[in-house]
């Protein structure tokens, strides 16, 4: 084996070791890309919520009891749709919000924060949802929030 081949093999082994690291990617750096249509709770919405808001971040994790929106609601389509805010509004009223998804409290909370406080989701210091993710949530609601 010549010197160049040895260097290439060592470089490849280094890349493979880095790729196999169990440190994982922080949830804020995960890139959840929503399609333009046919958005599914199970395929698109739930995995993003779970990684960015639930287990990985700890904010809405199963053990955190100091939150308004529990982990079981966060990862359940029905829990997300039926969750009531302190104002009594549900996060997604399909009869109303399908026609105007930009008015859905879920979308507005992710875009701007809770109407009665500055609690935006995700909270300051965490990476907010990007335009594709926000538009994906809005399109999911417009499509009737399918499973």
C-alpha positions as CSV (number, residue, x, y, z in Angstrom):
1,X,0.0,0.0,0.0
2,X,1.4,3.3,-0.9
3,X,1.4,6.5,1.2
4,X,-1.5,8.2,-0.6
5,X,-3.7,5.1,-0.4
6,X,-3.0,4.9,3.4
7,X,-3.9,8.6,3.8
8,X,-7.2,8.1,1.9
9,X,-8.1,5.1,4.0
10,X,-7.4,6.9,7.2
11,X,-9.4,9.9,6.1
12,X,-12.4,7.6,5.2
13,X,-12.1,5.8,8.5
14,X,-12.2,9.2,10.3
15,X,-15.3,10.2,8.4
16,X,-17.0,6.9,9.1
17,X,-16.2,7.2,12.8
18,X,-17.6,10.7,12.9
19,X,-20.8,9.6,11.1
20,X,-21.3,6.7,13.6
21,X,-21.0,9.0,16.6
22,X,-23.8,8.5,19.1
23,X,-23.9,12.1,20.0
24,X,-26.6,12.6,17.4
25,X,-27.7,15.9,15.9
26,X,-29.3,18.5,18.1
27,X,-33.0,18.7,17.4
28,X,-32.7,22.4,16.5
29,X,-30.4,21.4,13.6
30,X,-32.6,18.7,12.2
31,X,-34.0,19.7,8.8
32,X,-37.6,18.8,8.6
33,X,-38.8,19.5,5.1
34,X,-42.5,19.6,4.3
35,X,-43.8,18.9,0.8
36,X,-46.1,21.5,-0.8
37,X,-49.1,19.3,-0.4
38,X,-50.3,15.9,1.0
39,X,-48.9,16.6,4.4
40,X,-49.4,13.9,7.0
41,X,-49.4,14.2,10.7
42,X,-47.5,10.8,11.1
43,X,-44.9,11.5,8.4
44,X,-44.3,15.2,8.7
45,X,-45.9,17.0,11.7
46,X,-45.4,14.5,14.5
47,X,-41.7,13.7,13.9
48,X,-40.9,17.4,13.8
49,X,-42.9,18.2,17.0
50,X,-41.4,15.2,18.7
51,X,-37.8,16.2,17.9
52,X,-38.1,20.0,18.2
53,X,-40.6,20.2,21.0
54,X,-40.8,16.8,22.8
55,X,-38.4,14.2,23.8
56,X,-35.2,15.8,22.5
57,X,-35.8,19.3,23.8
58,X,-37.3,18.4,27.1
59,X,-39.8,21.2,27.0
60,X,-42.8,19.0,26.2
61,X,-41.2,15.8,27.3
62,X,-43.2,13.1,29.0
63,X,-41.8,13.9,32.5
64,X,-42.4,17.7,32.3
65,X,-45.6,18.5,34.2
66,X,-45.0,22.3,34.3
67,X,-46.3,22.9,30.7
68,X,-49.7,23.7,29.2
69,X,-49.4,21.2,26.4
70,X,-48.4,17.7,27.3
71,X,-46.2,15.3,25.4
72,X,-49.1,13.0,24.8
73,X,-51.1,15.8,23.2
74,X,-48.1,17.0,21.2
75,X,-47.6,13.7,19.5
76,X,-51.3,12.9,18.9
77,X,-53.2,14.3,16.0
78,X,-56.4,14.5,18.0
79,X,-54.4,16.0,20.9
80,X,-53.1,18.8,18.7
81,X,-56.4,19.5,17.1
82,X,-58.5,19.4,20.4
83,X,-56.0,21.1,22.7
84,X,-57.6,24.1,24.4
85,X,-55.8,27.3,25.1
86,X,-56.5,29.2,28.4
87,X,-58.7,31.4,26.2
88,X,-60.9,28.3,25.4
89,X,-59.8,28.3,21.7
90,X,-58.9,25.0,20.2
91,X,-55.6,24.8,18.4
92,X,-57.2,23.6,15.2
93,X,-60.9,24.0,14.6
94,X,-61.2,22.1,11.3
95,X,-64.5,23.6,10.3
96,X,-63.1,27.1,10.6
97,X,-59.4,26.8,10.1
98,X,-59.4,24.7,6.9
99,X,-60.7,27.8,5.1
100,X,-58.4,30.2,7.0
101,X,-55.4,28.2,8.3
102,X,-53.4,31.4,8.9
103,X,-55.9,32.1,11.7
104,X,-55.4,28.7,13.5
105,X,-54.0,29.3,17.0
106,X,-51.5,26.5,16.4
107,X,-50.0,28.3,13.4
108,X,-50.1,31.7,15.1
109,X,-48.3,30.3,18.2
110,X,-45.6,28.8,16.1
111,X,-45.3,32.0,14.1
112,X,-45.7,34.7,16.8
113,X,-46.4,33.2,20.2
114,X,-49.3,32.9,22.5
115,X,-51.8,35.8,22.2
116,X,-51.8,36.4,26.0
117,X,-48.0,36.3,26.6
118,X,-44.7,36.4,24.8
119,X,-44.4,32.6,24.9
120,X,-43.5,31.8,21.3
121,X,-42.9,28.2,20.3
122,X,-40.3,27.2,20.3
123,X,-39.2,29.5,23.0
124,X,-36.4,32.1,22.6
125,X,-33.0,30.6,22.5
126,X,-34.3,27.6,20.4
127,X,-34.3,27.6,16.6
128,X,-37.8,28.7,15.4
129,X,-39.5,26.9,12.6
130,X,-38.4,27.9,9.2
131,X,-40.7,29.2,6.5
132,X,-41.1,25.7,4.9
133,X,-42.1,24.2,8.3
134,X,-44.6,27.1,9.1
135,X,-46.1,26.8,5.6
136,X,-46.2,23.0,6.1
137,X,-48.2,23.4,9.3
138,X,-50.5,25.8,7.6
139,X,-51.0,23.5,4.6
140,X,-51.6,20.5,6.9
141,X,-54.4,22.5,8.5
142,X,-55.8,23.6,5.1
143,X,-55.8,19.9,4.0
144,X,-58.0,19.0,7.0
145,X,-55.1,18.0,9.3
146,X,-54.9,14.4,8.0
147,X,-53.4,11.6,10.0
